[in-house]
């Protein structure tokens, strides 16, 4: 009985370690807030976006995710209800490319064999960089840092497969993501631009059990 218990613990430990590596793909939409949107995220400005990622599940609670993302931003003064923006008559459209690493914290141990709940909300936060296409009259650096921060929900679909939905905003350190700052009519140099990604992801926990060498 003792040997059977030890053997069971060994197999459980191997299975737990084997779930460390997770690969996923996500599709969704990106948005922006800045000098075209009165510093709000406006639903009409969502653009298609997507990302792929690798995650190292360090513990059942903590994971480190590395991803690359591509998404668009757009806004047009003609769609605004603000007369100042209508008078200005500008528009922005750009593509963002992002690489980031973020820590994810699961609030529940949803992969536990003894837990009936096979889902968990999670918190995400990290650091990254993004590239945006320069404008002809802009001297801003085209590669900028960002801080992703947000929340999500994930669940086990079947076996090694997982589904998740997340809303993660990115704080940037530039006011020229839209090429508009305090020097332009309606611009505000006291605030910096943000962008956001909302998406659904499908991921797979890769089992990779190594046999000891003889």
MIBA-629420 format. One record per atom (N, C-alpha, C): atom name; residue in three letters; x, y, z. Coordinates in steps of 0.2 Angstrom, whole numbers, always signed. Layout:
<pts>
@atom CA, res ALA, east X, north Y, up Z
...
</pts>
This chain:
<pts>
@atom N, res UNK, east +4, north -6, up +0
@atom CA, res UNK, east +0, north +0, up +0
@atom C, res UNK, east +4, north +6, up +0
@atom N, res UNK, east +10, north +6, up +4
@atom CA, res UNK, east +14, north +12, up +4
@atom C, res UNK, east +18, north +13, up -3
@atom N, res UNK, east +20, north +8, up -6
@atom CA, res UNK, east +23, north +8, up -13
@atom C, res UNK, east +18, north +11, up -18
@atom N, res UNK, east +12, north +9, up -17
@atom CA, res UNK, east +6, north +11, up -22
@atom C, res UNK, east +5, north +19, up -21
@atom N, res UNK, east +5, north +21, up -15
@atom CA, res UNK, east +4, north +28, up -13
@atom C, res UNK, east +10, north +32, up -16
@atom N, res UNK, east +16, north +30, up -15
@atom CA, res UNK, east +22, north +33, up -18
@atom C, res UNK, east +22, north +34, up -25
@atom N, res UNK, east +20, north +28, up -28
@atom CA, res UNK, east +19, north +28, up -36
@atom C, res UNK, east +14, north +33, up -38
@atom N, res UNK, east +8, north +33, up -35
@atom CA, res UNK, east +3, north +38, up -36
@atom C, res UNK, east +5, north +45, up -36
@atom N, res UNK, east +9, north +47, up -31
@atom CA, res UNK, east +12, north +53, up -30
@atom C, res UNK, east +17, north +55, up -35
@atom N, res UNK, east +21, north +50, up -37
@atom CA, res UNK, east +26, north +51, up -43
@atom C, res UNK, east +22, north +53, up -49
@atom N, res UNK, east +17, north +49, up -51
@atom CA, res UNK, east +14, north +50, up -57
@atom C, res UNK, east +10, north +57, up -57
@atom N, res UNK, east +7, north +59, up -51
@atom CA, res UNK, east +4, north +65, up -50
@atom C, res UNK, east +9, north +71, up -51
@atom N, res UNK, east +15, north +70, up -49
@atom CA, res UNK, east +20, north +75, up -49
@atom C, res UNK, east +22, north +76, up -56
@atom N, res UNK, east +23, north +71, up -60
@atom CA, res UNK, east +25, north +71, up -67
@atom C, res UNK, east +20, north +74, up -71
@atom N, res UNK, east +13, north +73, up -70
@atom CA, res UNK, east +8, north +76, up -74
@atom C, res UNK, east +7, north +83, up -73
@atom N, res UNK, east +9, north +85, up -66
@atom CA, res UNK, east +8, north +92, up -65
@atom C, res UNK, east +14, north +96, up -68
@atom N, res UNK, east +20, north +93, up -68
@atom CA, res UNK, east +26, north +97, up -71
@atom C, res UNK, east +25, north +97, up -79
@atom N, res UNK, east +21, north +92, up -82
@atom CA, res UNK, east +21, north +91, up -89
@atom C, res UNK, east +16, north +97, up -92
@atom N, res UNK, east +12, north +99, up -87
@atom CA, res UNK, east +7, north +105, up -89
@atom C, res UNK, east +10, north +112, up -89
@atom N, res UNK, east +16, north +112, up -88
@atom CA, res UNK, east +20, north +119, up -88
@atom C, res UNK, east +19, north +122, up -94
@atom N, res UNK, east +20, north +119, up -100
@atom CA, res UNK, east +21, north +123, up -106
@atom C, res UNK, east +14, north +123, up -109
@atom N, res UNK, east +12, north +129, up -111
@atom CA, res UNK, east +5, north +131, up -114
@atom C, res UNK, east +6, north +135, up -120
@atom N, res UNK, east +3, north +133, up -126
@atom CA, res UNK, east +3, north +137, up -132
@atom C, res UNK, east -4, north +139, up -134
@atom N, res UNK, east -4, north +145, up -136
@atom CA, res UNK, east -11, north +148, up -138
@atom C, res UNK, east -11, north +153, up -143
@atom N, res UNK, east -17, north +154, up -146
@atom CA, res UNK, east -19, north +159, up -151
@atom C, res UNK, east -25, north +162, up -149
@atom N, res UNK, east -25, north +169, up -150
@atom CA, res UNK, east -31, north +173, up -148
@atom C, res UNK, east -33, north +177, up -154
@atom N, res UNK, east -40, north +178, up -155
@atom CA, res UNK, east -42, north +183, up -160
@atom C, res UNK, east -47, north +188, up -156
@atom N, res UNK, east -47, north +194, up -158
@atom CA, res UNK, east -52, north +199, up -155
@atom C, res UNK, east -51, north +205, up -158
@atom N, res UNK, east -51, north +211, up -154
@atom CA, res UNK, east -51, north +217, up -157
@atom C, res UNK, east -47, north +222, up -153
@atom N, res UNK, east -44, north +227, up -156
@atom CA, res UNK, east -41, north +232, up -152
@atom C, res UNK, east -44, north +239, up -153
@atom N, res UNK, east -42, north +243, up -148
@atom CA, res UNK, east -45, north +250, up -148
@atom C, res UNK, east -40, north +255, up -145
@atom N, res UNK, east -42, north +261, up -145
@atom CA, res UNK, east -37, north +266, up -143
@atom C, res UNK, east -41, north +272, up -140
@atom N, res UNK, east -38, north +275, up -135
@atom CA, res UNK, east -41, north +282, up -132
@atom C, res UNK, east -35, north +287, up -132
@atom N, res UNK, east -37, north +293, up -134
@atom CA, res UNK, east -32, north +298, up -134
@atom C, res UNK, east -36, north +305, up -136
@atom N, res UNK, east -32, north +308, up -141
@atom CA, res UNK, east -34, north +315, up -142
@atom C, res UNK, east -40, north +315, up -148
@atom N, res UNK, east -42, north +309, up -150
@atom CA, res UNK, east -48, north +309, up -155
@atom C, res UNK, east -54, north +307, up -151
@atom N, res UNK, east -53, north +305, up -145
@atom CA, res UNK, east -59, north +301, up -142
@atom C, res UNK, east -61, north +304, up -135
@atom N, res UNK, east -59, north +310, up -133
@atom CA, res UNK, east -60, north +313, up -127
@atom C, res UNK, east -57, north +308, up -121
@atom N, res UNK, east -52, north +305, up -123
@atom CA, res UNK, east -49, north +300, up -118
@atom C, res UNK, east -54, north +295, up -116
@atom N, res UNK, east -58, north +292, up -120
@atom CA, res UNK, east -62, north +286, up -119
@atom C, res UNK, east -61, north +281, up -124
@atom N, res UNK, east -62, north +275, up -123
@atom CA, res UNK, east -63, north +270, up -128
@atom C, res UNK, east -70, north +270, up -131
@atom N, res UNK, east -70, north +271, up -137
@atom CA, res UNK, east -76, north +271, up -141
@atom C, res UNK, east -78, north +265, up -145
@atom N, res UNK, east -83, north +262, up -144
@atom CA, res UNK, east -85, north +256, up -147
@atom C, res UNK, east -84, north +256, up -155
@atom N, res UNK, east -86, north +261, up -158
@atom CA, res UNK, east -85, north +262, up -165
@atom C, res UNK, east -78, north +261, up -168
@atom N, res UNK, east -73, north +262, up -164
@atom CA, res UNK, east -66, north +262, up -166
@atom C, res UNK, east -63, north +256, up -165
@atom N, res UNK, east -66, north +250, up -163
@atom CA, res UNK, east -63, north +244, up -163
@atom C, res UNK, east -61, north +241, up -170
@atom N, res UNK, east -55, north +238, up -170
@atom CA, res UNK, east -52, north +235, up -176
@atom C, res UNK, east -50, north +228, up -175
@atom N, res UNK, east -50, north +224, up -180
@atom CA, res UNK, east -48, north +217, up -179
@atom C, res UNK, east -40, north +216, up -176
@atom N, res UNK, east -39, north +212, up -172
@atom CA, res UNK, east -33, north +211, up -169
@atom C, res UNK, east -32, north +203, up -167
@atom N, res UNK, east -26, north +201, up -166
@atom CA, res UNK, east -24, north +194, up -164
@atom C, res UNK, east -18, north +194, up -161
@atom N, res UNK, east -16, north +188, up -158
@atom CA, res UNK, east -10, north +187, up -155
@atom C, res UNK, east -9, north +179, up -154
@atom N, res UNK, east -2, north +177, up -153
@atom CA, res UNK, east +0, north +171, up -152
@atom C, res UNK, east +4, north +171, up -146
@atom N, res UNK, east +4, north +166, up -142
@atom CA, res UNK, east +8, north +166, up -136
@atom C, res UNK, east +11, north +159, up -133
@atom N, res UNK, east +16, north +160, up -129
@atom CA, res UNK, east +18, north +154, up -125
@atom C, res UNK, east +18, north +156, up -118
@atom N, res UNK, east +16, north +151, up -114
@atom CA, res UNK, east +15, north +152, up -107
@atom C, res UNK, east +18, north +147, up -103
@atom N, res UNK, east +23, north +149, up -98
@atom CA, res UNK, east +26, north +144, up -93
@atom C, res UNK, east +22, north +145, up -87
@atom N, res UNK, east +18, north +139, up -85
@atom CA, res UNK, east +14, north +139, up -79
@atom C, res UNK, east +18, north +137, up -74
@atom N, res UNK, east +21, north +142, up -70
@atom CA, res UNK, east +26, north +141, up -65
@atom C, res UNK, east +23, north +137, up -59
@atom N, res UNK, east +17, north +139, up -57
@atom CA, res UNK, east +13, north +136, up -52
@atom C, res UNK, east +6, north +135, up -54
@atom N, res UNK, east +2, north +132, up -50
@atom CA, res UNK, east -5, north +132, up -52
@atom C, res UNK, east -8, north +139, up -52
@atom N, res UNK, east -5, north +144, up -48
@atom CA, res UNK, east -8, north +150, up -48
@atom C, res UNK, east -5, north +155, up -53
@atom N, res UNK, east +2, north +155, up -53
@atom CA, res UNK, east +6, north +159, up -57
@atom C, res UNK, east +8, north +157, up -64
@atom N, res UNK, east +8, north +161, up -69
@atom CA, res UNK, east +11, north +159, up -76
@atom C, res UNK, east +14, north +165, up -79
@atom N, res UNK, east +19, north +164, up -83
@atom CA, res UNK, east +23, north +169, up -86
@atom C, res UNK, east +21, north +168, up -94
@atom N, res UNK, east +18, north +173, up -97
@atom CA, res UNK, east +16, north +173, up -104
@atom C, res UNK, east +20, north +178, up -108
@atom N, res UNK, east +22, north +175, up -114
@atom CA, res UNK, east +26, north +179, up -119
@atom C, res UNK, east +22, north +179, up -125
@atom N, res UNK, east +20, north +185, up -128
@atom CA, res UNK, east +16, north +185, up -134
@atom C, res UNK, east +18, north +190, up -139
@atom N, res UNK, east +16, north +189, up -145
@atom CA, res UNK, east +17, north +195, up -150
@atom C, res UNK, east +9, north +196, up -153
@atom N, res UNK, east +8, north +202, up -154
@atom CA, res UNK, east +1, north +204, up -156
@atom C, res UNK, east +2, north +209, up -161
@atom N, res UNK, east -4, north +209, up -165
@atom CA, res UNK, east -4, north +214, up -171
@atom C, res UNK, east -12, north +216, up -170
@atom N, res UNK, east -13, north +223, up -171
@atom CA, res UNK, east -19, north +226, up -170
@atom C, res UNK, east -20, north +233, up -173
@atom N, res UNK, east -25, north +235, up -175
@atom CA, res UNK, east -26, north +242, up -178
@atom C, res UNK, east -29, north +247, up -173
@atom N, res UNK, east -28, north +253, up -175
@atom CA, res UNK, east -32, north +258, up -171
@atom C, res UNK, east -34, north +263, up -176
@atom N, res UNK, east -40, north +266, up -175
@atom CA, res UNK, east -43, north +271, up -179
@atom C, res UNK, east -47, north +276, up -176
@atom N, res UNK, east -48, north +282, up -178
@atom CA, res UNK, east -53, north +287, up -175
@atom C, res UNK, east -54, north +292, up -181
@atom N, res UNK, east -60, north +295, up -181
@atom CA, res UNK, east -61, north +301, up -186
@atom C, res UNK, east -65, north +306, up -182
@atom N, res UNK, east -63, north +312, up -183
@atom CA, res UNK, east -66, north +318, up -180
@atom C, res UNK, east -73, north +319, up -183
@atom N, res UNK, east -75, north +316, up -189
@atom CA, res UNK, east -81, north +317, up -192
@atom C, res UNK, east -86, north +313, up -188
@atom N, res UNK, east -84, north +308, up -184
@atom CA, res UNK, east -89, north +304, up -181
@atom C, res UNK, east -90, north +306, up -174
@atom N, res UNK, east -86, north +311, up -172
@atom CA, res UNK, east -87, north +314, up -165
@atom C, res UNK, east -93, north +319, up -164
@atom N, res UNK, east -96, north +319, up -158
@atom CA, res UNK, east -101, north +323, up -156
@atom C, res UNK, east -99, north +330, up -154
@atom N, res UNK, east -92, north +330, up -153
@atom CA, res UNK, east -89, north +336, up -150
@atom C, res UNK, east -88, north +341, up -156
@atom N, res UNK, east -91, north +347, up -156
@atom CA, res UNK, east -90, north +352, up -161
@atom C, res UNK, east -83, north +354, up -162
@atom N, res UNK, east -78, north +354, up -157
@atom CA, res UNK, east -71, north +356, up -158
@atom C, res UNK, east -68, north +351, up -162
@atom N, res UNK, east -69, north +344, up -161
@atom CA, res UNK, east -67, north +339, up -165
@atom C, res UNK, east -69, north +340, up -173
@atom N, res UNK, east -76, north +341, up -173
@atom CA, res UNK, east -79, north +342, up -180
@atom C, res UNK, east -75, north +347, up -184
@atom N, res UNK, east -73, north +353, up -180
@atom CA, res UNK, east -70, north +358, up -184
@atom C, res UNK, east -63, north +357, up -186
@atom N, res UNK, east -60, north +353, up -181
@atom CA, res UNK, east -53, north +351, up -183
@atom C, res UNK, east -52, north +346, up -189
@atom N, res UNK, east -57, north +341, up -190
@atom CA, res UNK, east -57, north +337, up -196
@atom C, res UNK, east -52, north +333, up -197
@atom N, res UNK, east -49, north +330, up -192
@atom CA, res UNK, east -43, north +325, up -193
@atom C, res UNK, east -45, north +318, up -193
@atom N, res UNK, east -41, north +313, up -194
@atom CA, res UNK, east -42, north +306, up -194
@atom C, res UNK, east -36, north +303, up -192
@atom N, res UNK, east -36, north +297, up -189
@atom CA, res UNK, east -30, north +293, up -188
@atom C, res UNK, east -32, north +285, up -190
@atom N, res UNK, east -27, north +282, up -192
@atom CA, res UNK, east -27, north +275, up -194
@atom C, res UNK, east -20, north +272, up -194
@atom N, res UNK, east -19, north +267, up -190
@atom CA, res UNK, east -12, north +264, up -189
@atom C, res UNK, east -13, north +257, up -187
@atom N, res UNK, east -7, north +254, up -188
@atom CA, res UNK, east -6, north +247, up -186
@atom C, res UNK, east -1, north +246, up -180
@atom N, res UNK, east -3, north +243, up -175
@atom CA, res UNK, east +2, north +242, up -170
@atom C, res UNK, east +5, north +235, up -169
@atom N, res UNK, east +11, north +234, up -168
@atom CA, res UNK, east +14, north +227, up -167
@atom C, res UNK, east +17, north +227, up -160
@atom N, res UNK, east +15, north +222, up -156
@atom CA, res UNK, east +17, north +222, up -149
@atom C, res UNK, east +21, north +216, up -147
@atom N, res UNK, east +26, north +216, up -143
@atom CA, res UNK, east +29, north +210, up -140
@atom C, res UNK, east +29, north +212, up -133
@atom N, res UNK, east +27, north +207, up -129
@atom CA, res UNK, east +26, north +208, up -121
@atom C, res UNK, east +27, north +202, up -117
@atom N, res UNK, east +29, north +202, up -111
@atom CA, res UNK, east +28, north +197, up -106
@atom C, res UNK, east +24, north +199, up -101
@atom N, res UNK, east +20, north +195, up -98
@atom CA, res UNK, east +15, north +197, up -93
@atom C, res UNK, east +14, north +191, up -88
@atom N, res UNK, east +14, north +193, up -82
@atom CA, res UNK, east +12, north +188, up -76
@atom C, res UNK, east +5, north +187, up -76
@atom N, res UNK, east +2, north +181, up -76
@atom CA, res UNK, east -5, north +180, up -75
@atom C, res UNK, east -6, north +176, up -68
@atom N, res UNK, east -11, north +178, up -64
@atom CA, res UNK, east -12, north +175, up -58
@atom C, res UNK, east -19, north +172, up -58
@atom N, res UNK, east -20, north +166, up -57
@atom CA, res UNK, east -26, north +163, up -57
@atom C, res UNK, east -29, north +163, up -50
@atom N, res UNK, east -35, north +165, up -49
@atom CA, res UNK, east -38, north +166, up -42
@atom C, res UNK, east -40, north +159, up -39
@atom N, res UNK, east -41, north +154, up -44
@atom CA, res UNK, east -43, north +147, up -42
@atom C, res UNK, east -39, north +142, up -45
@atom N, res UNK, east -38, north +137, up -42
@atom CA, res UNK, east -34, north +131, up -44
@atom C, res UNK, east -39, north +127, up -49
@atom N, res UNK, east -40, north +129, up -54
@atom CA, res UNK, east -45, north +126, up -59
@atom C, res UNK, east -43, north +120, up -62
@atom N, res UNK, east -36, north +118, up -62
@atom CA, res UNK, east -34, north +112, up -64
@atom C, res UNK, east -33, north +106, up -59
@atom N, res UNK, east -35, north +108, up -53
@atom CA, res UNK, east -34, north +103, up -48
@atom C, res UNK, east -39, north +97, up -49
@atom N, res UNK, east -36, north +91, up -48
@atom CA, res UNK, east -41, north +85, up -49
@atom C, res UNK, east -46, north +85, up -44
@atom N, res UNK, east -46, north +88, up -38
@atom CA, res UNK, east -51, north +88, up -33
@atom C, res UNK, east -56, north +94, up -33
@atom N, res UNK, east -54, north +99, up -38
@atom CA, res UNK, east -59, north +104, up -38
@atom C, res UNK, east -64, north +103, up -44
@atom N, res UNK, east -70, north +104, up -42
@atom CA, res UNK, east -76, north +103, up -47
@atom C, res UNK, east -76, north +109, up -52
@atom N, res UNK, east -74, north +115, up -49
@atom CA, res UNK, east -74, north +121, up -54
@atom C, res UNK, east -68, north +121, up -59
@atom N, res UNK, east -70, north +120, up -65
@atom CA, res UNK, east -64, north +120, up -70
@atom C, res UNK, east -63, north +126, up -74
@atom N, res UNK, east -64, north +132, up -70
@atom CA, res UNK, east -63, north +139, up -73
@atom C, res UNK, east -60, north +143, up -67
@atom N, res UNK, east -58, north +149, up -69
@atom CA, res UNK, east -55, north +153, up -65
@atom C, res UNK, east -54, north +160, up -68
@atom N, res UNK, east -56, north +166, up -64
@atom CA, res UNK, east -54, north +172, up -66
@atom C, res UNK, east -47, north +173, up -65
@atom N, res UNK, east -44, north +178, up -69
@atom CA, res UNK, east -36, north +179, up -68
@atom C, res UNK, east -35, north +186, up -69
@atom N, res UNK, east -29, north +188, up -66
@atom CA, res UNK, east -26, north +195, up -67
@atom C, res UNK, east -20, north +195, up -71
@atom N, res UNK, east -19, north +200, up -75
@atom CA, res UNK, east -13, north +200, up -80
@atom C, res UNK, east -10, north +207, up -79
@atom N, res UNK, east -3, north +206, up -79
@atom CA, res UNK, east +0, north +213, up -79
@atom C, res UNK, east +8, north +211, up -81
@atom N, res UNK, east +11, north +216, up -85
@atom CA, res UNK, east +17, north +215, up -87
@atom C, res UNK, east +21, north +221, up -90
@atom N, res UNK, east +25, north +220, up -94
@atom CA, res UNK, east +29, north +225, up -98
@atom C, res UNK, east +30, north +223, up -105
@atom N, res UNK, east +30, north +228, up -110
@atom CA, res UNK, east +31, north +226, up -117
@atom C, res UNK, east +33, north +232, up -121
@atom N, res UNK, east +34, north +231, up -127
@atom CA, res UNK, east +36, north +236, up -132
@atom C, res UNK, east +31, north +236, up -138
@atom N, res UNK, east +30, north +241, up -141
@atom CA, res UNK, east +26, north +241, up -147
@atom C, res UNK, east +29, north +245, up -153
@atom N, res UNK, east +27, north +244, up -159
@atom CA, res UNK, east +30, north +248, up -164
@atom C, res UNK, east +23, north +250, up -168
@atom N, res UNK, east +24, north +257, up -170
@atom CA, res UNK, east +18, north +260, up -174
@atom C, res UNK, east +21, north +264, up -180
@atom N, res UNK, east +18, north +264, up -185
@atom CA, res UNK, east +20, north +267, up -191
@atom C, res UNK, east +21, north +275, up -190
@atom N, res UNK, east +27, north +277, up -192
@atom CA, res UNK, east +28, north +285, up -191
@atom C, res UNK, east +24, north +289, up -196
@atom N, res UNK, east +22, north +295, up -193
@atom CA, res UNK, east +19, north +300, up -198
@atom C, res UNK, east +24, north +304, up -201
@atom N, res UNK, east +23, north +307, up -206
@atom CA, res UNK, east +28, north +311, up -210
@atom C, res UNK, east +30, north +317, up -206
@atom N, res UNK, east +26, north +320, up -202
@atom CA, res UNK, east +28, north +326, up -198
@atom C, res UNK, east +29, north +324, up -191
@atom N, res UNK, east +31, north +318, up -189
@atom CA, res UNK, east +32, north +316, up -182
@atom C, res UNK, east +39, north +314, up -181
@atom N, res UNK, east +42, north +316, up -175
@atom CA, res UNK, east +49, north +315, up -173
@atom C, res UNK, east +49, north +310, up -167
@atom N, res UNK, east +43, north +307, up -166
@atom CA, res UNK, east +42, north +302, up -160
@atom C, res UNK, east +45, north +296, up -162
@atom N, res UNK, east +49, north +293, up -157
@atom CA, res UNK, east +51, north +286, up -158
@atom C, res UNK, east +46, north +281, up -160
@atom N, res UNK, east +47, north +277, up -165
@atom CA, res UNK, east +42, north +272, up -167
@atom C, res UNK, east +41, north +266, up -163
@atom N, res UNK, east +46, north +265, up -159
@atom CA, res UNK, east +46, north +259, up -154
@atom C, res UNK, east +46, north +262, up -147
@atom N, res UNK, east +40, north +260, up -144
@atom CA, res UNK, east +39, north +263, up -137
@atom C, res UNK, east +37, north +257, up -132
@atom N, res UNK, east +39, north +259, up -126
@atom CA, res UNK, east +37, north +254, up -120
@atom C, res UNK, east +29, north +254, up -119
@atom N, res UNK, east +27, north +249, up -116
@atom CA, res UNK, east +20, north +249, up -114
@atom C, res UNK, east +19, north +245, up -107
@atom N, res UNK, east +14, north +246, up -104
@atom CA, res UNK, east +12, north +242, up -98
@atom C, res UNK, east +5, north +239, up -99
@atom N, res UNK, east +5, north +232, up -100
@atom CA, res UNK, east -1, north +229, up -101
@atom C, res UNK, east -4, north +227, up -94
@atom N, res UNK, east -11, north +228, up -93
@atom CA, res UNK, east -14, north +227, up -86
@atom C, res UNK, east -21, north +225, up -88
@atom N, res UNK, east -24, north +220, up -85
@atom CA, res UNK, east -31, north +218, up -86
@atom C, res UNK, east -33, north +212, up -83
@atom N, res UNK, east -39, north +209, up -85
@atom CA, res UNK, east -42, north +204, up -81
@atom C, res UNK, east -44, north +199, up -87
@atom N, res UNK, east -46, north +193, up -85
@atom CA, res UNK, east -48, north +188, up -89
@atom C, res UNK, east -52, north +182, up -86
@atom N, res UNK, east -54, north +178, up -90
@atom CA, res UNK, east -58, north +172, up -87
@atom C, res UNK, east -56, north +166, up -91
@atom N, res UNK, east -54, north +160, up -88
@atom CA, res UNK, east -52, north +154, up -92
@atom C, res UNK, east -55, north +148, up -89
@atom N, res UNK, east -56, north +143, up -94
@atom CA, res UNK, east -59, north +137, up -92
@atom C, res UNK, east -56, north +131, up -96
@atom N, res UNK, east -56, north +125, up -93
@atom CA, res UNK, east -54, north +119, up -97
@atom C, res UNK, east -60, north +117, up -101
@atom N, res UNK, east -59, north +116, up -107
@atom CA, res UNK, east -64, north +113, up -112
@atom C, res UNK, east -64, north +106, up -112
@atom N, res UNK, east -58, north +103, up -113
@atom CA, res UNK, east -58, north +95, up -112
@atom C, res UNK, east -50, north +93, up -112
@atom N, res UNK, east -49, north +89, up -107
@atom CA, res UNK, east -42, north +87, up -107
@atom C, res UNK, east -37, north +93, up -107
@atom N, res UNK, east -32, north +93, up -112
@atom CA, res UNK, east -27, north +98, up -112
@atom C, res UNK, east -29, north +105, up -115
@atom N, res UNK, east -35, north +105, up -117
@atom CA, res UNK, east -38, north +111, up -121
@atom C, res UNK, east -41, north +116, up -116
@atom N, res UNK, east -40, north +123, up -117
@atom CA, res UNK, east -42, north +128, up -113
@atom C, res UNK, east -45, north +134, up -117
@atom N, res UNK, east -50, north +137, up -115
@atom CA, res UNK, east -53, north +143, up -118
@atom C, res UNK, east -52, north +149, up -113
@atom N, res UNK, east -51, north +155, up -116
@atom CA, res UNK, east -51, north +161, up -111
@atom C, res UNK, east -54, north +167, up -115
@atom N, res UNK, east -56, north +172, up -111
@atom CA, res UNK, east -57, north +178, up -113
@atom C, res UNK, east -54, north +183, up -109
@atom N, res UNK, east -51, north +189, up -112
@atom CA, res UNK, east -48, north +194, up -108
@atom C, res UNK, east -49, north +201, up -111
@atom N, res UNK, east -48, north +205, up -106
@atom CA, res UNK, east -48, north +212, up -108
@atom C, res UNK, east -42, north +215, up -105
@atom N, res UNK, east -37, north +217, up -109
@atom CA, res UNK, east -31, north +220, up -106
@atom C, res UNK, east -29, north +226, up -110
@atom N, res UNK, east -28, north +232, up -106
@atom CA, res UNK, east -27, north +238, up -108
@atom C, res UNK, east -19, north +239, up -108
@atom N, res UNK, east -17, north +244, up -112
@atom CA, res UNK, east -10, north +245, up -112
@atom C, res UNK, east -9, north +253, up -111
@atom N, res UNK, east -5, north +254, up -106
@atom CA, res UNK, east -3, north +261, up -104
@atom C, res UNK, east +3, north +262, up -108
@atom N, res UNK, east +3, north +268, up -112
@atom CA, res UNK, east +9, north +270, up -116
@atom C, res UNK, east +12, north +276, up -113
@atom N, res UNK, east +18, north +278, up -115
@atom CA, res UNK, east +21, north +284, up -113
@atom C, res UNK, east +22, north +289, up -118
@atom N, res UNK, east +18, north +289, up -123
@atom CA, res UNK, east +18, north +294, up -128
@atom C, res UNK, east +11, north +297, up -129
@atom N, res UNK, east +11, north +303, up -131
@atom CA, res UNK, east +4, north +307, up -133
@atom C, res UNK, east +4, north +307, up -140
@atom N, res UNK, east +8, north +304, up -144
@atom CA, res UNK, east +8, north +305, up -151
@atom C, res UNK, east +6, north +298, up -155
@atom N, res UNK, east +3, north +294, up -151
@atom CA, res UNK, east +1, north +287, up -155
@atom C, res UNK, east -4, north +289, up -160
@atom N, res UNK, east -8, north +295, up -160
@atom CA, res UNK, east -12, north +297, up -165
@atom C, res UNK, east -10, north +303, up -168
@atom N, res UNK, east -3, north +305, up -167
@atom CA, res UNK, east +0, north +311, up -170
@atom C, res UNK, east -4, north +318, up -168
@atom N, res UNK, east -7, north +318, up -162
@atom CA, res UNK, east -10, north +324, up -160
@atom C, res UNK, east -8, north +325, up -153
@atom N, res UNK, east -6, north +331, up -151
@atom CA, res UNK, east -4, north +332, up -144
@atom C, res UNK, east -7, north +339, up -142
@atom N, res UNK, east -4, north +342, up -137
@atom CA, res UNK, east -7, north +349, up -134
@atom C, res UNK, east -6, north +354, up -139
@atom N, res UNK, east -2, north +353, up -144
@atom CA, res UNK, east -1, north +359, up -149
@atom C, res UNK, east -6, north +359, up -155
@atom N, res UNK, east -10, north +354, up -155
@atom CA, res UNK, east -16, north +354, up -160
@atom C, res UNK, east -22, north +355, up -157
@atom N, res UNK, east -27, north +359, up -161
@atom CA, res UNK, east -33, north +360, up -158
@atom C, res UNK, east -37, north +354, up -155
@atom N, res UNK, east -39, north +355, up -149
@atom CA, res UNK, east -42, north +349, up -146
@atom C, res UNK, east -38, north +344, up -143
@atom N, res UNK, east -31, north +345, up -144
@atom CA, res UNK, east -26, north +340, up -141
@atom C, res UNK, east -25, north +342, up -133
@atom N, res UNK, east -23, north +337, up -130
@atom CA, res UNK, east -22, north +337, up -122
@atom C, res UNK, east -15, north +334, up -121
@atom N, res UNK, east -10, north +338, up -119
@atom CA, res UNK, east -3, north +336, up -118
@atom C, res UNK, east -2, north +333, up -111
@atom N, res UNK, east -8, north +334, up -107
@atom CA, res UNK, east -7, north +332, up -100
@atom C, res UNK, east -9, north +324, up -99
@atom N, res UNK, east -11, north +321, up -104
@atom CA, res UNK, east -13, north +314, up -104
@atom C, res UNK, east -9, north +310, up -110
@atom N, res UNK, east -8, north +304, up -108
@atom CA, res UNK, east -5, north +300, up -113
@atom C, res UNK, east -9, north +295, up -116
@atom N, res UNK, east -8, north +292, up -122
@atom CA, res UNK, east -13, north +288, up -126
@atom C, res UNK, east -12, north +281, up -123
@atom N, res UNK, east -18, north +277, up -124
@atom CA, res UNK, east -19, north +270, up -122
@atom C, res UNK, east -21, north +266, up -127
@atom N, res UNK, east -20, north +260, up -127
@atom CA, res UNK, east -24, north +255, up -132
@atom C, res UNK, east -26, north +249, up -128
@atom N, res UNK, east -30, north +245, up -131
@atom CA, res UNK, east -33, north +240, up -127
@atom C, res UNK, east -34, north +234, up -132
@atom N, res UNK, east -34, north +228, up -129
@atom CA, res UNK, east -35, north +222, up -133
@atom C, res UNK, east -40, north +218, up -129
@atom N, res UNK, east -46, north +216, up -133
@atom CA, res UNK, east -51, north +211, up -130
@atom C, res UNK, east -51, north +205, up -135
@atom N, res UNK, east -50, north +199, up -132
@atom CA, res UNK, east -50, north +193, up -136
@atom C, res UNK, east -52, north +187, up -133
@atom N, res UNK, east -53, north +182, up -137
@atom CA, res UNK, east -55, north +175, up -135
@atom C, res UNK, east -49, north +171, up -137
@atom N, res UNK, east -46, north +166, up -133
@atom CA, res UNK, east -41, north +162, up -135
@atom C, res UNK, east -42, north +155, up -134
@atom N, res UNK, east -38, north +151, up -138
@atom CA, res UNK, east -39, north +144, up -137
@atom C, res UNK, east -31, north +141, up -136
@atom N, res UNK, east -30, north +138, up -131
@atom CA, res UNK, east -23, north +135, up -129
@atom C, res UNK, east -23, north +128, up -128
@atom N, res UNK, east -17, north +126, up -128
@atom CA, res UNK, east -16, north +118, up -127
@atom C, res UNK, east -10, north +117, up -122
@atom N, res UNK, east -11, north +113, up -117
@atom CA, res UNK, east -6, north +112, up -112
@atom C, res UNK, east -2, north +106, up -115
@atom N, res UNK, east +4, north +107, up -116
@atom CA, res UNK, east +8, north +102, up -119
@atom C, res UNK, east +11, north +97, up -114
@atom N, res UNK, east +10, north +91, up -114
@atom CA, res UNK, east +13, north +86, up -110
@atom C, res UNK, east +19, north +83, up -113
@atom N, res UNK, east +24, north +84, up -109
@atom CA, res UNK, east +31, north +82, up -112
@atom C, res UNK, east +35, north +79, up -106
@atom N, res UNK, east +33, north +72, up -105
@atom CA, res UNK, east +36, north +68, up -100
@atom C, res UNK, east +43, north +65, up -102
@atom N, res UNK, east +48, north +67, up -98
@atom CA, res UNK, east +55, north +64, up -100
@atom C, res UNK, east +56, north +58, up -96
@atom N, res UNK, east +58, north +53, up -100
@atom CA, res UNK, east +60, north +46, up -96
@atom C, res UNK, east +68, north +47, up -94
@atom N, res UNK, east +69, north +44, up -89
@atom CA, res UNK, east +77, north +45, up -86
@atom C, res UNK, east +81, north +40, up -91
@atom N, res UNK, east +87, north +42, up -92
@atom CA, res UNK, east +92, north +38, up -96
@atom C, res UNK, east +94, north +32, up -92
@atom N, res UNK, east +95, north +27, up -95
@atom CA, res UNK, east +97, north +21, up -91
@atom C, res UNK, east +104, north +21, up -89
</pts>
